[in-house]
Amino acid sequence: MLLLLRWFLLACALLLVAYLYPGVQVTSYASALWAALVLGLLNALVRPVLVLLTLPITLVTLGLFLFVVNALMFWAAASLLSNFNVAGFGAALIGSILYSVLAMVIDSALQQLSSRR
């Protein structure tokens, strides 16, 4: 149940990112649901491989290269979906940072909700 709630809230977060930043465009809530699903799948399947492959660069940059990896995942999701558009890599970087902050807030709220049960 919490997984579905998280998915719906992350879709809302993606719509908020599109509202706050003009470099990210989402045409509808259904598109945001698909984009949140694709982002989740990319982050679960592809991101760990990229993090492992870029570990030396990440260590040299003291972890800052992870922002680039997150932006690449955001940009890849936008390239896979037609109703989710990102203007370029800079927009993907800013959009992924905003989306990550909102996802942290959502995860924290859901964790508090599940601990009250």
LINUR-V717642 format. One record per helix or strand of 2 or more residues. SS is the DSSP state (H for helix, E for strand). FROM is the first residue (numbers start at 0). TO is the last residue. If there is no record, write none. Layout:
# LINUR-V717642
SS_FROM_TO, SS_FROM_TO
This chain:
# LINUR-V717642
H_1_19, E_23_25, H_28_44, H_46_52, H_54_59, H_64_79, E_83_85, H_88_114
